[in-house]
Every structure is written in C-alpha cells, then in structure tokens.
Amino acid sequence: MFSETDIKNTNLNLNHIMQRRKFIQQTLTAGAAATLLNPTILFAAKQPKVRVGLIGVGLRGRNHLDLCLQRDDVELIAIADPDTKSAIPESQAMIAKYGRKRAVEYTKGDEDFLNLLKRDDIDAVIISTPWEWHIPQAIAAMKAGKIPAVEVCGATDLQECWDIVNAAESTGISLYMMENVCYRRDVMAVLNMVRQGVFGELLHLQGGYQHDLREVKFNNGKQPYGGGVEYGEKGFSEAKWRTNHSVYRNGDLYPTHGLGPVAMMTNINRGNRLTALSSVATKSRGLHNYVVSKGGANHPNAQVDFKLGDIVTTSIQTTNGETIVLSHDTNSPRPYSLNFRVQGTKGLWMDDFNSIYVEGRSPKAHSWEKDEAYMKEYDHVLWKNYESQATGAGHGGMDFFVINSFIESIKRQAPFAMDVYDLATWYAITPISERSVAEGGALQQIPDFTRGKWMNRKPIFALDELGY
C-alpha cells in the first residue's frame, strides 16, 4: 500500500515516461537522413583535439570530467545540469583547479541541455544522467550533429532501443557505449585467454551486478550514501531517482556490467547474437527490511511496496550455442561481485576467489588453482601500455580506458569498439527481463538490432594497443 506521497510519485513517474516518449518521437522526426554509421562524420580530417560538452555532472559525470581535464586533446566547452547547488559549482571548481577556462553552463531545467547541443563549437557529448534520460539525450545529440558517449543502464522500454538504432542509422552518427567493466584488467586478460584458446570452445558464461546498494538507494537527503532512509524528492544524488526503479519495476535493471564483457568474449553482434532469454525473480524483502532497521516500522517508506525482487536471474541463449546467465542482486547485504564465469571445453575461470582450472595445465586434476600466474601471462597489451595513465582513474583504472577509447576513436576516425548496436542489445535486457518475470519466467525473444549485419561484422574490441 502506498502513501499519498508514493501515489504522487507514481503519477509523476508515469507522466515523465509519457513526456519522454513524446520527446523522443519529436526528436526522431527532426533530423535529416544519412546513409552510413560513422562516429566521426563531422570530421573531414584527423583532429588534434575533441571539443566536448558534458550532459550531467553529478558524481559520475564529474568522474568523466576529471579524466577529460587531464587530457591535452580534450577542450571542455560546456556543462548541462539542473543542479546548481552542488553539481555545477563543484564542476566549475574542478575546471578551475586544472587551470582550464570556465565552462559555459546550462542549468535552466531538465531540457536546457538542448541549448548546449545547439552550439557549433562542440564535437561530442558525454551523457551521465538519470537512466530515463540516456536515450532521449543521445538521440537529441545525434540529431544535432554531436557524437554521444552514453553511460550504462537498462532501457525503460524496448521501443527506445529501436529508437536509438534508428536515430544512429538515419543521421549516420554512431555513439559510444561507456561500459567500463569491459576494460577491467582481469577481464581483459581472460578475453586474451579466450582468443588464444586457453579454455577451448566456449560453452557457458556468467556475469552480473551483485552490489549492496541500500546506502545508494537511501540517504538522509544531504549526503550521497546512507545516513537515512529517504528517496525520491527527499533523497539526494542517486536516491533521488534510482530508487524509484526499484519501487515500480521487477527485472534485471542494470545488466551491462555483467553482459558487456562476456558479450565481447562471445562476439555478440559480430558473428554471434543473443536470441532469447528467461528471467525469474525472488520475493522482495531487502529494501523494506533496510528501511525498518534504519528508520523504524512507522517510517512512511516502510509502507512502500518495492517491486524489485532481491535477486533476479536471467538465462540467455545465443545463435552460436553458448548460454549466458546474468544475476542482479542489489538489495541485500553482500560483498561486491560481478559473478563472472567463463567456461569452455578445456576449462573455466571464475572471478570470485580468483579461481581457474585448465585441463592438462592445472597442477592437480579436478582442483582449482589461483589465477595470478595466468593474469600475468595473459595481461592485455592495453594494460601493459597504459598502466601508468590508468593508475588513479576511477574503478581501478577502467574509466581511463573508456574515455581514452572514445576520444582516440574520434580523433583517428575509427569505429567505436562498443557502439549503438551493443547499447541497444545490452539495454534491451531490462525491459525484456521485466516481461519474462511478469509472465512467470516465460521465454522471450531478443530482437536483432543489427538487422542481420551481425553475420558480417567483425570483432574489433581491444584487438590492438590503441584501445579500439
């Protein structure tokens, strides 16, 4: 049973979805058509610098801002965010600290980013906003002739996945999918092992997002993590918008951290594709229990009916015969884990406890060994070449590779290693899993967003030292 505040939030949420759908449709019809996907369609020659605008400069956006400010080949032009109390002033302080020119600000409401996109001195934008804004803003950017890099999440509905593909194909401007876990050092070493046949022919892979987010979904309205059990209008940072997805939705809400890396290992959208999935969810207990334990049984949020199951399990099939299992687990007390497992005809690796077994190579049959020696032997050339630059960057250095790949690909007029088809496919897991959960785990088909091009597209991710 919802309180009056919860009912009001529901109506606001539904109204926002309708407004966003109208916004997308208006934007889709506004641009001129082009014939080819080209991430650097604006550039007639190689560029020494990329002129960048940031849409969304909250905590995540400022991570990207910091990396951009460290680069001599990035000129930071403008920032857009309606939060003038913390996001904008803290961003400007960072810019001043680096001795850079003050960024032009766009702060007049949720859609003032459209005025940023009208500028003729911006080549590319980095989008780090609440999930429901990612695709509308990326579409608007492409229609305005800007190249978008888009942060990770899951789609709100399946149609917007088609909308972003259609926008990219009609404008000829692709986007960069900012899945940083694809660049995690151990994951890239395992990718190297896969490509060198260490595990034989791949059979089964697992990944997921297993992260206790209770102090992200609730806070005291003053700090980003914990200190209270407020969310929505009374919350701060992600609690202001992210928690509502747990109130109203039940599915794998955040699939790309687990799916992205194993998709690269199985060449999804490049010689292989995802075909169908089935998802089931446990009951929902974790968020309610957290509110009661921290705020008391009489707190208004203790009456909220959180729809998101504490653990959502999704089983995926592929054209080439591998199976993939994703796990979404964000409401319960647990250590952080992305639950990776990569298994083939000769052995397997699991990131929990850094475990590996390779038949004929591991010292003892049927027994795990630590993966440390393998990580050193198969360390990817990107990490060998860029370790010093990545040191200190967010998420153990992964964030450096994301920004580096985006900027270098634009400068060198190279195709993006993670593109619009990857974004649409990975984002689509969320609404499709929601439908499967609602239908008792019924098998759901996964669309081919490449429209058959997957059969001829070749793998390009991390094939050389340049990062694309």
C-alpha positions in Angstrom: 0.0 0.0 0.0 1.4 3.4 -1.0 1.2 6.7 0.9 -0.2 9.8 -0.8 3.4 10.8 -1.5 4.1 7.5 -3.2 0.9 7.8 -5.3 2.0 11.2 -6.3 5.5 9.9 -7.2 3.9 7.2 -9.3 1.8 9.7 -11.3 4.9 11.9 -11.7 6.8 8.8 -12.9 4.1 7.8 -15.5 3.8 11.4 -16.7 7.6 11.6 -17.1 7.6 8.4 -19.2 4.9 9.8 -21.4 6.7 13.1 -21.8 9.9 11.3 -22.6 8.2 9.2 -25.2 6.8 12.3 -26.9 10.2 14.0 -26.7 11.9 11.0 -28.4 9.3 10.9 -31.2 9.6 14.6 -31.8 13.3 14.4 -31.9 13.4 11.4 -34.2 11.4 13.2 -36.9 13.5 16.4 -36.7 16.8 15.2 -38.3 17.9 14.7 -41.9 18.7 11.2 -43.1 22.2 9.9 -43.8 23.3 6.5 -45.1 26.3 5.3 -43.1 27.1 4.9 -39.4 30.3 7.0 -38.9 31.4 8.1 -35.4 33.4 10.9 -36.9 31.1 12.1 -39.7 31.7 15.7 -38.7 35.4 15.5 -39.3 36.9 15.7 -42.8 40.4 15.2 -41.5 42.0 13.8 -38.3 41.6 16.2 -35.4 44.3 17.0 -32.8 41.6 17.9 -30.2 38.0 17.0 -29.5 35.6 19.7 -28.2 33.4 18.2 -25.5 30.3 19.1 -23.6 29.1 17.1 -20.6 25.4 16.5 -20.0 25.0 15.5 -16.4 27.8 16.4 -13.9 26.7 14.6 -10.8 29.1 12.2 -9.1 29.5 10.0 -12.2 29.7 12.9 -14.6 32.4 14.6 -12.6 34.5 11.4 -12.8 34.4 11.8 -16.6 35.0 15.5 -16.3 38.2 14.9 -14.2 39.6 12.5 -16.9 38.7 14.9 -19.7 40.5 17.7 -17.9 43.7 15.6 -17.6 43.9 15.3 -21.4 45.6 17.9 -23.7 43.5 16.6 -26.6 40.1 17.5 -25.0 38.7 21.0 -24.9 35.9 21.2 -22.3 33.3 23.7 -23.6 30.1 23.4 -21.7 28.2 21.5 -19.0 24.5 21.0 -18.5 22.8 20.0 -15.2 19.8 21.5 -13.4 21.6 21.0 -10.0 23.1 24.4 -9.3 23.6 23.7 -5.6 26.4 21.1 -5.9 26.9 19.6 -9.4 27.6 22.8 -11.3 29.7 24.7 -8.7 31.7 21.6 -7.9 32.4 21.0 -11.6 33.5 24.6 -12.1 35.8 24.3 -9.1 37.4 21.2 -10.7 37.8 23.1 -14.0 39.5 26.0 -12.2 41.8 23.6 -10.3 43.1 22.4 -13.7 43.6 26.0 -14.9 41.1 25.5 -17.7 38.6 28.1 -19.0 35.3 28.2 -17.1 32.7 26.0 -18.8 29.5 27.5 -20.2 26.6 26.5 -18.0 23.2 25.2 -19.0 21.1 24.9 -15.8 17.6 26.0 -16.7 15.6 22.8 -16.2 15.8 19.3 -17.4 15.8 20.2 -21.1 18.3 23.0 -21.2 20.8 20.5 -22.5 19.1 21.1 -25.9 20.6 24.6 -25.9 24.1 23.1 -25.3 23.5 20.9 -28.3 22.8 23.9 -30.5 26.4 25.1 -30.1 28.7 24.9 -33.1 31.8 24.6 -31.1 31.1 21.1 -29.6 32.0 17.9 -31.4 31.0 15.3 -28.8 29.0 15.0 -25.6 29.3 12.7 -22.6 25.9 11.7 -21.1 25.9 10.8 -17.4 22.3 11.5 -16.3 19.5 9.5 -14.7 18.7 6.4 -16.7 15.5 7.6 -18.2 17.3 10.4 -19.9 20.1 8.5 -21.6 18.4 7.6 -24.9 16.4 10.8 -25.4 19.5 12.9 -24.8 21.7 10.6 -27.1 19.1 10.9 -29.9 18.9 14.7 -29.5 22.7 14.8 -29.7 22.9 12.8 -32.9 20.2 14.9 -34.5 22.2 18.0 -33.5 25.3 16.5 -35.2 27.1 15.7 -31.9 28.8 12.4 -31.1 27.4 11.0 -27.8 29.1 8.8 -25.3 26.4 7.2 -23.1 26.7 5.8 -19.6 25.4 2.4 -18.7 21.9 1.3 -17.5 18.9 -0.6 -18.8 16.2 0.7 -21.1 12.9 1.8 -19.8 11.1 0.1 -22.7 12.0 -1.9 -25.7 10.9 0.7 -28.2 13.6 3.2 -27.2 16.2 0.6 -28.1 14.9 0.7 -31.6 14.7 4.5 -31.4 18.4 4.9 -30.7 19.4 2.5 -33.5 17.1 4.3 -36.0 18.5 7.6 -35.0 22.1 6.5 -35.5 21.3 4.9 -38.8 19.3 7.9 -40.1 21.9 10.5 -39.0 25.0 8.5 -39.8 26.4 9.3 -36.3 27.0 6.4 -34.0 27.5 6.6 -30.3 30.0 5.1 -27.8 28.7 2.8 -25.1 30.6 3.5 -21.9 30.8 0.0 -20.4 33.9 0.3 -18.3 33.9 -3.3 -17.0 34.9 -4.5 -20.4 38.3 -2.8 -19.6 38.7 -4.4 -16.2 42.3 -5.8 -16.1 41.4 -9.4 -15.2 38.5 -9.4 -17.6 40.8 -8.3 -20.4 43.3 -11.0 -19.5 40.6 -13.6 -19.7 39.4 -12.1 -23.0 43.0 -12.7 -24.1 42.8 -16.3 -22.9 39.6 -16.8 -24.8 41.0 -15.5 -28.0 44.1 -17.7 -27.6 42.0 -20.8 -27.0 43.1 -21.5 -23.4 39.5 -22.6 -22.4 38.8 -24.3 -25.7 35.5 -23.7 -27.4 33.2 -21.5 -25.2 30.1 -23.2 -23.7 28.8 -21.1 -20.8 29.3 -17.7 -19.3 28.1 -15.8 -16.3 28.1 -12.2 -15.2 26.1 -9.9 -13.1 25.7 -7.0 -10.8 25.9 -8.2 -7.2 26.4 -5.0 -5.2 24.8 -3.9 -2.0 23.2 -0.6 -3.0 21.0 0.0 0.0 23.0 3.1 1.1 22.9 4.3 -2.5 19.1 3.9 -2.8 18.5 5.6 0.6 20.1 8.5 2.3 19.4 11.5 4.5 18.9 13.9 1.7 22.2 15.6 2.4 24.9 13.1 1.5 25.0 10.6 -1.4 25.4 7.4 0.7 23.4 6.4 3.7 22.6 8.4 6.8 18.8 7.9 6.4 16.1 6.1 4.6 14.8 8.8 2.2 14.5 8.6 -1.5 12.7 10.5 -4.3 12.1 14.2 -3.6 13.6 13.8 -0.1 16.6 11.9 -1.3 20.0 13.2 -2.7 22.0 12.1 -5.6 21.0 8.6 -7.0 18.5 8.1 -4.2 16.5 11.0 -5.8 15.8 9.0 -9.0 17.3 5.5 -9.0 15.3 4.1 -6.1 12.0 4.7 -7.9 13.1 2.0 -10.4 13.2 -0.5 -7.5 9.7 0.7 -6.4 7.9 0.2 -9.7 10.0 -2.4 -11.7 10.9 -6.0 -11.4 13.7 -7.3 -13.7 17.4 -7.0 -14.4 17.6 -3.2 -14.1 21.4 -3.0 -14.6 22.6 -5.7 -17.0 25.5 -4.2 -18.9 28.3 -4.7 -16.3 27.8 -8.4 -16.4 26.8 -8.8 -20.0 29.2 -6.4 -21.7 32.4 -8.4 -21.0 31.0 -11.8 -21.8 29.4 -10.3 -25.0 32.9 -9.3 -26.1 34.2 -12.8 -25.4 31.4 -14.4 -27.5 31.4 -11.8 -30.3 27.8 -10.7 -29.8 26.7 -8.5 -32.7 29.9 -9.5 -34.6 29.4 -13.1 -35.8 27.0 -14.1 -33.0 23.9 -12.7 -31.4 21.6 -13.0 -28.4 18.4 -14.8 -29.3 16.2 -15.4 -26.3 16.0 -15.1 -22.5 14.1 -16.2 -19.5 14.1 -14.3 -16.2 12.8 -15.1 -12.7 12.9 -13.0 -9.5 12.8 -13.8 -5.8 10.5 -12.1 -3.4 11.3 -8.5 -2.4 12.5 -8.2 1.2 15.8 -6.3 1.3 14.8 -2.7 0.8 11.8 -3.0 3.2 14.0 -4.6 5.9 16.6 -1.9 5.5 14.0 0.9 5.9 12.6 -0.7 9.0 16.1 -1.4 10.6 17.3 2.2 9.9 14.1 4.2 10.1 11.7 2.2 12.1 8.5 0.4 11.2 6.5 3.6 11.4 8.5 5.4 8.8 6.4 6.2 5.7 8.8 4.4 3.5 8.3 1.2 5.5 4.8 1.1 3.9 6.2 1.2 0.3 5.7 -1.9 -1.8 9.1 -2.4 -3.5 8.5 -4.4 -6.7 12.1 -5.3 -7.5 12.9 -8.9 -6.4 16.0 -9.1 -4.3 17.7 -11.5 -6.8 16.8 -11.6 -10.5 18.3 -14.4 -12.6 18.3 -14.2 -16.4 19.2 -17.1 -18.7 20.2 -16.1 -22.3 20.7 -18.2 -25.4 22.9 -17.3 -28.4 23.0 -18.2 -32.0 26.3 -20.0 -31.7 25.1 -22.2 -28.9 26.6 -20.6 -25.7 24.4 -19.9 -22.7 24.8 -16.8 -20.5 23.4 -16.3 -17.0 23.1 -12.8 -15.5 22.4 -12.1 -11.9 21.0 -8.8 -10.5 21.4 -8.6 -6.7 21.4 -5.0 -5.2 19.0 -5.1 -2.2 20.8 -7.4 0.2 23.9 -7.4 2.5 26.7 -9.0 0.4 30.2 -8.4 -0.8 30.6 -6.8 -4.2 30.9 -9.3 -7.1 30.2 -9.3 -10.8 30.0 -13.1 -10.7 32.0 -13.8 -13.8 32.4 -17.3 -15.0 33.9 -18.2 -18.4 33.7 -21.9 -19.3 34.8 -23.8 -22.3 35.6 -27.4 -23.4 39.1 -27.3 -21.8 38.4 -25.4 -18.5 37.0 -22.4 -16.8 37.7 -19.2 -14.8 35.6 -17.6 -12.0 36.4 -14.2 -10.6 35.1 -15.0 -7.1 38.2 -16.2 -5.2 40.2 -15.7 -8.4 39.8 -19.3 -9.4 40.8 -21.1 -12.6 41.1 -24.7 -13.9 42.6 -25.7 -17.3 42.6 -29.4 -18.1 46.1 -30.7 -18.8 47.7 -27.5 -17.5 46.4 -27.0 -13.9 48.8 -28.9 -11.5 46.1 -31.1 -10.0 43.1 -32.7 -11.7 39.7 -31.6 -10.6 41.2 -28.9 -8.3 41.1 -25.1 -8.6 44.2 -23.0 -8.7 44.7 -19.3 -8.2 44.6 -17.3 -11.4 47.6 -15.0 -10.5 50.1 -16.6 -12.9 47.5 -16.6 -15.8 46.7 -12.9 -15.2 50.4 -12.0 -15.6 51.0 -14.3 -18.6 47.9 -13.0 -20.5 47.8 -9.4 -19.3 46.4 -7.4 -22.2 48.6 -5.1 -24.2 46.4 -2.2 -23.4 47.1 -2.5 -19.7 50.8 -3.1 -20.4 51.0 0.1 -22.4 48.6 2.4 -20.5 49.1 1.2 -16.9 50.7 4.5 -15.7 48.0 6.6 -17.3 45.2 4.4 -15.9 46.6 4.4 -12.3 44.4 6.6 -10.1 41.5 6.7 -12.6 38.1 5.6 -11.4 37.1 2.0 -10.8 40.6 0.7 -10.6 41.7 2.4 -13.8 38.9 1.1 -16.0 37.4 4.6 -16.5 40.6 5.8 -18.2 40.2 3.3 -21.0 36.6 4.3 -21.6 37.4 8.0 -22.1 40.6 7.2 -24.0 38.8 4.9 -26.4 36.1 7.4 -27.0 38.4 10.4 -27.6 41.0 8.4 -29.6 38.4 6.8 -31.9 37.0 10.3 -32.7 40.5 11.7 -33.4 41.6 8.8 -35.5 38.2 8.4 -37.3 38.0 4.8 -36.1 34.7 2.9 -35.4 33.7 2.7 -31.8 34.6 -0.6 -30.1 31.2 -0.5 -28.3 28.6 1.0 -30.5 24.9 1.7 -30.9 24.1 -1.9 -31.6 25.8 -3.0 -28.4 24.0 -0.4 -26.4 20.6 -1.3 -27.8 21.2 -5.1 -27.3 22.5 -4.7 -23.7 19.9 -2.1 -22.7 17.1 -4.3 -24.1 17.8 -7.0 -21.5 16.0 -4.9 -18.9 12.5 -4.5 -20.4 12.6 -8.0 -21.9 13.5 -9.5 -18.5 10.7 -7.5 -16.9 8.3 -9.0 -19.3 9.6 -12.5 -18.6 9.4 -12.1 -14.8 5.8 -10.8 -15.2 5.0 -13.9 -17.2 6.4 -16.4 -14.8 9.8 -16.8 -16.5 8.3 -17.3 -20.0 10.9 -17.4 -22.8 11.2 -14.0 -24.6 12.8 -13.3 -28.0 15.6 -10.8 -28.2 15.4 -8.6 -31.3 18.3 -8.4 -33.8 19.0 -4.6 -33.6 21.7 -5.0 -36.3 19.0 -6.2 -38.8 21.2 -9.1 -39.9 24.5 -7.1 -40.1 25.9 -9.2 -37.2 26.6 -12.0 -39.6 29.3 -10.0 -41.4 30.5 -7.5 -38.7 34.0 -8.4 -37.4 35.2 -8.2 -33.7 37.1 -5.0 -33.1 37.2 -4.5 -29.3 40.7 -4.3 -27.8 42.4 -6.0 -30.8 45.5 -3.7 -30.6 47.3 -1.3 -28.3 45.2 1.7 -29.5 42.2 0.7 -27.4 39.6 0.2 -30.1 
